Amino acid sequence: MTTAEDERMRRWRLVLGGGDADGTGRTLTGTDSAMDRALTALYDRKGRGGDRAAGLGASAPSVARWLGDVRRYFPGSVVQVMQRDAIDRLGLDALLLEPEMLEAVEADVHLVGTLLALNKAIPETTRETARAVVRKVVDDLERRLAGRTRTALTGALDRSARIGRPRHRDIDWDRTIRANLKNYLPEHRTVVPERLVGHGRASRAVRKEVVLCIDQSGSMAASVVYAAVFGAVLASMRSLATRLVVFDTAVVDLTDHLDDPVDVLFGTRLGGGTDINRALAHCQSRITRPADTVLVLVSDLYEGGIRDEMAKRVAALKASGVQLVVLLALSDEGAPAYDREHAATLAALGVPAFACTPDHFPEVMAAALEKRPLPVPEA
């Protein structure tokens, strides 16, 4: 058997789990055997031969040991998938309330979502550990997303504030020269500036308002995490006035906590019903400059409130000049299950609803701030 064939059979043996039916005839040793035990504990609770000894059990120490093995033998992306499977398949949510478990897990957006769903049940002895786990994920996301977001939005704000008849001291000479290069007179070695480009005198003041309206029903956990991070980034920009609202059947305004996205996240209440119309009504009542406002609704559009009223409110917001952005998800997972009828109604009103990755979000926001067509990603 060649090396390539041997490796292929090894992989099939790990996938199929051994036993007479797998057909590989391969015996695992060493590290491969340890990897197989970790996989068996999660995906074959009865273990080899029908006993249950190979399972994870229900104690924090056994699960913590298993997590240590998983992190030792598998890459981080695989570890995160196996952790989610352990929580979903084996109902291990409650064990996350114990400090030793939280210290053993590989922290990611999905784990944060699970912790937020368990927020009210987290005992005081575990709460600081839970906050530390959430803090680590939030800090990593901010490092990844903040710089690009600020750059994209600062450029959009500069372009949206540019004026065509600036005072002399407000002229942007670099852009003015580039805009008039066609008027270059070689005999005089100069450019005739037929069109001046500049910025308004209040360029350091608030130019635009952004309202993030976030559905905190259980299916939106990852979107809530990313929205909190983006909310904090937007709130740090002097030219933007940012408001963050989360909702289920009730509406909670978390704007005062935007300086710390961890506080925002622990102020949410994942799960429960949905009343989009009520949330939009709250946002509408807080908008004072509709023509300079971008309202971002992040929701799967499963409306538990008054459906027709929601459509009427969206139409009224658009008519007032508000730029509406409707995201079915703000995560790396793609479009979730969503209310297609509601999405079609919004599209008929000129408001497309689409899923957006965190990396694409700055581009979408820049377009909304400039009142350009939104760069809707391909389905």
C-alpha positions in Angstrom: 0.0 0.0 0.0 1.4 3.4 -1.0 1.8 6.2 1.5 -1.1 8.1 0.0 -3.4 5.1 0.2 -2.3 4.4 3.8 -3.1 8.0 4.7 -6.5 7.7 3.0 -7.4 4.5 4.9 -6.2 6.1 8.2 -8.6 9.1 7.6 -11.5 6.8 6.7 -10.9 4.7 9.9 -11.1 7.9 12.0 -14.3 8.9 10.2 -16.0 5.5 10.3 -15.2 4.7 13.9 -13.9 1.2 13.6 -15.7 -2.1 14.2 -16.5 -4.8 11.7 -18.6 -2.6 9.5 -16.0 0.1 8.6 -14.2 -2.1 6.1 -10.8 -0.4 6.5 -9.1 -3.2 8.5 -7.0 -0.5 10.1 -5.8 -0.5 13.7 -5.0 2.8 15.3 -2.1 3.4 17.7 -0.5 6.3 19.5 -1.9 9.8 18.7 -4.5 8.3 16.3 -5.9 6.1 19.0 -6.2 9.1 21.3 -8.0 11.1 18.6 -10.3 8.2 18.0 -11.2 8.1 21.7 -12.0 11.8 21.7 -14.3 11.4 18.7 -15.9 8.3 20.1 -16.7 10.1 23.4 -18.7 12.7 21.5 -20.2 11.0 18.5 -20.7 7.4 19.8 -22.1 7.7 23.3 -22.4 3.9 23.6 -18.8 3.4 22.8 -17.3 0.4 21.1 -19.1 -2.9 21.9 -22.3 -1.1 23.1 -21.0 0.0 26.6 -21.4 3.7 27.7 -18.0 4.0 29.3 -16.6 5.9 26.3 -19.1 8.7 26.6 -18.4 12.2 28.1 -20.5 11.5 31.1 -22.1 14.4 32.9 -19.3 15.7 35.2 -17.3 18.8 34.6 -13.9 17.1 35.3 -14.5 14.5 32.6 -15.7 17.0 30.1 -12.7 19.3 31.0 -10.3 16.4 30.4 -12.0 15.7 27.1 -11.7 19.4 26.0 -8.0 19.2 26.9 -7.6 16.2 24.6 -9.5 17.8 21.8 -7.4 21.0 21.9 -4.3 18.8 21.9 -5.1 16.8 18.9 -7.2 19.0 16.6 -6.9 22.5 15.1 -8.8 25.4 16.6 -11.5 25.5 13.9 -12.3 21.8 14.5 -12.2 22.2 18.3 -14.9 24.9 18.0 -17.1 22.7 15.9 -16.7 19.8 18.4 -17.5 22.0 21.3 -20.7 23.2 19.7 -21.6 19.6 18.9 -21.0 18.6 22.5 -23.3 21.3 23.8 -26.0 20.6 21.2 -25.9 16.7 21.2 -25.2 16.0 24.8 -26.9 19.0 26.5 -23.7 20.2 28.3 -24.9 23.8 28.7 -25.2 23.5 32.4 -21.6 22.5 32.8 -20.5 25.9 31.3 -21.7 27.4 34.6 -18.7 25.8 36.3 -15.4 27.8 36.3 -13.1 24.8 35.5 -15.2 24.2 32.3 -15.0 27.8 31.2 -11.2 27.8 31.7 -10.9 24.7 29.5 -13.0 25.7 26.5 -11.9 27.3 23.2 -13.6 30.6 23.3 -15.4 31.7 20.1 -18.5 33.7 19.0 -20.8 30.7 19.4 -19.6 29.9 22.9 -20.3 33.5 23.8 -23.8 33.1 22.4 -24.4 30.1 24.6 -23.1 31.9 27.7 -25.4 34.9 27.0 -28.3 32.5 26.7 -27.4 31.2 30.2 -26.7 34.6 31.6 -29.4 34.7 34.2 -28.3 31.2 35.5 -24.6 31.9 35.8 -23.7 31.8 39.6 -21.7 34.6 41.1 -18.7 32.3 41.6 -18.6 31.8 37.8 -19.6 35.2 36.5 -16.1 36.8 36.5 -14.8 33.8 34.6 -17.6 34.0 32.1 -17.0 37.8 31.6 -13.3 37.0 31.0 -14.2 34.5 28.3 -16.5 37.0 26.6 -13.9 39.7 26.9 -11.3 37.6 25.1 -13.6 37.0 22.2 -14.7 40.6 22.0 -11.2 41.9 22.1 -10.1 39.5 19.3 -13.0 40.7 17.2 -12.3 44.4 17.8 -8.7 43.9 16.8 -9.8 42.2 13.6 -12.6 44.6 12.6 -12.1 48.0 14.1 -9.4 49.5 11.9 -11.0 48.5 8.6 -14.4 49.7 9.8 -13.1 53.2 10.9 -11.2 53.6 7.6 -14.1 52.7 5.4 -16.6 54.8 7.3 -14.3 57.8 7.7 -13.9 57.9 3.9 -17.6 57.6 3.4 -18.3 60.5 5.8 -15.6 62.6 4.1 -17.2 62.0 0.7 -20.7 62.6 2.0 -19.7 65.9 3.6 -17.8 67.2 0.6 -19.2 70.5 -0.9 -18.9 72.0 -4.3 -18.6 75.7 -3.3 -16.3 75.7 -0.3 -14.8 78.8 1.3 -11.2 79.3 0.5 -10.0 77.9 3.8 -12.2 74.8 3.4 -10.9 73.9 -0.1 -9.4 70.4 -0.3 -6.6 71.2 -2.8 -5.5 67.7 -3.4 -8.9 66.5 -4.5 -9.6 69.8 -6.3 -6.4 69.4 -8.4 -7.3 65.7 -9.2 -10.8 66.7 -10.2 -9.5 69.4 -12.6 -6.6 67.6 -14.3 -8.4 67.7 -17.6 -8.1 71.5 -17.4 -4.3 71.5 -17.3 -2.7 74.2 -19.4 0.8 73.0 -20.4 1.9 76.4 -21.7 1.2 77.9 -18.3 2.1 74.7 -16.3 -1.0 75.1 -14.2 -4.5 73.7 -13.7 -7.6 75.8 -14.1 -9.9 74.8 -11.2 -13.3 75.0 -12.7 -14.7 72.8 -9.9 -13.7 73.3 -6.3 -13.9 70.4 -3.8 -13.9 70.9 -0.1 -15.3 70.0 3.3 -18.0 71.7 5.4 -16.7 73.8 8.2 -18.3 71.6 10.8 -16.3 68.5 9.6 -15.4 67.6 13.2 -19.0 67.7 14.4 -21.5 64.8 14.2 -22.4 64.3 10.6 -24.5 61.2 10.6 -26.6 59.2 13.1 -26.6 55.4 13.2 -29.2 53.2 14.9 -28.5 49.5 15.3 -31.7 47.6 16.1 -30.8 44.0 17.0 -33.2 41.0 17.3 -32.1 39.1 20.4 -34.2 36.0 19.8 -32.3 32.8 20.3 -31.4 32.2 16.6 -29.6 35.6 16.4 -26.9 34.9 19.0 -23.8 35.4 16.8 -25.4 38.5 15.2 -25.8 40.0 18.7 -22.2 39.5 19.5 -20.9 41.1 16.2 -23.4 43.9 16.5 -22.2 44.8 20.0 -18.6 45.0 18.7 -19.5 47.1 15.7 -21.7 49.3 18.0 -18.7 50.0 20.2 -16.5 50.8 17.1 -19.1 53.2 15.6 -19.6 54.9 19.0 -15.9 55.6 19.2 -16.1 57.7 15.9 -16.6 61.4 16.7 -18.5 62.1 13.4 -21.2 59.5 14.2 -23.9 59.5 16.9 -24.6 55.8 17.5 -27.5 54.2 19.3 -27.9 50.4 20.0 -31.3 48.9 20.7 -32.0 45.2 21.3 -35.4 43.6 21.3 -37.5 40.5 21.6 -41.1 41.3 22.7 -39.7 44.1 24.8 -37.2 46.8 23.7 -34.0 47.7 25.6 -31.8 50.7 24.7 -28.2 49.8 25.5 -26.7 53.0 24.1 -25.2 54.1 27.4 -23.1 50.9 27.5 -21.6 51.2 24.1 -18.2 52.1 25.5 -17.9 48.5 26.6 -19.3 45.8 24.3 -19.1 43.2 27.1 -21.5 45.3 29.2 -23.8 45.5 26.1 -23.7 41.7 25.7 -24.5 41.0 29.3 -27.3 43.5 29.0 -29.0 41.3 26.4 -31.5 38.5 27.0 -31.2 35.9 24.3 -34.3 33.9 23.5 -38.0 34.7 23.7 -40.4 36.1 21.1 -40.1 39.0 18.6 -41.9 42.3 18.1 -40.1 44.1 15.3 -42.7 46.7 14.9 -42.4 47.8 18.5 -38.6 48.0 18.2 -38.8 50.1 15.0 -41.4 52.4 16.7 -38.9 52.9 19.5 -36.1 53.7 17.1 -38.3 56.0 15.1 -39.2 58.0 18.2 -35.5 58.7 18.8 -34.6 59.8 15.3 -34.2 63.6 15.1 -32.4 64.0 11.8 -34.0 61.4 9.5 -32.2 62.6 6.3 -28.8 62.0 8.1 -29.7 58.7 9.8 -28.9 55.1 8.9 -31.1 52.5 10.7 -29.7 48.9 10.6 -32.2 46.2 11.5 -30.6 42.8 12.2 -33.4 40.2 12.3 -34.6 37.0 10.7 -37.9 38.9 10.2 -40.1 36.4 12.1 -42.5 39.0 13.4 -44.5 38.2 16.5 -46.1 41.7 16.5 -48.3 43.3 14.0 -47.0 42.4 10.5 -48.9 45.0 8.5 -47.9 47.7 10.9 -44.2 46.8 10.6 -44.4 47.3 6.8 -46.2 50.6 7.2 -43.5 51.8 9.7 -40.7 50.8 7.3 -42.4 52.8 4.5 -42.8 55.8 6.8 -39.1 55.7 7.8 -38.0 55.6 4.2 -40.4 58.4 3.3 -38.9 60.6 6.1 -35.4 60.1 4.6 -34.0 57.4 6.8 -31.6 55.0 5.1 -32.7 51.5 6.0 -30.4 48.5 6.0 -32.0 45.1 6.8 -29.6 42.2 7.6 -31.0 38.7 8.1 -27.8 37.9 9.9 -24.5 39.6 10.8 -22.3 36.6 11.1 -20.1 34.2 9.2 -22.8 31.6 9.0 -24.7 32.9 6.0 -28.4 33.4 5.8 -30.4 31.7 8.5 -34.0 30.5 8.2 -36.0 33.7 7.8 -39.5 34.9 6.9 -39.4 35.1 3.1 -42.8 36.7 2.8 -41.6 39.6 5.0 -38.4 39.9 3.1 -40.3 40.1 -0.1 -42.5 42.9 1.4 -39.4 44.9 2.3 -37.9 44.4 -1.1 -41.1 45.8 -2.7 -40.6 48.9 -0.5 -37.0 49.2 -1.8 -35.3 47.7 1.2 -33.5 44.5 0.3 -32.9 42.0 3.2 -29.7 40.0 3.0 -27.2 38.2 5.2 -23.9 40.0 5.8 -20.6 38.8 7.1 -18.7 40.9 9.6 -15.9 41.5 6.9 -18.5 42.9 4.5 -20.4 45.1 7.0 -18.0 48.1 6.8 -18.6 48.3 3.0 -22.4 48.1 3.5 -22.3 50.8 6.1 -20.1 53.1 3.9 -22.6 52.8 1.1 -25.5 53.5 3.4 -23.8 56.6 4.8 -23.1 57.9 1.3 -26.7 57.0 0.1 -25.3 54.7 -2.6 -26.9 51.4 -3.6 -26.1 48.8 -1.0 -23.5 46.2 -2.1 -25.7 43.2 -1.6 -23.6 40.0 -1.6 -24.5 37.3 -4.1 -26.7 34.6 -2.5 
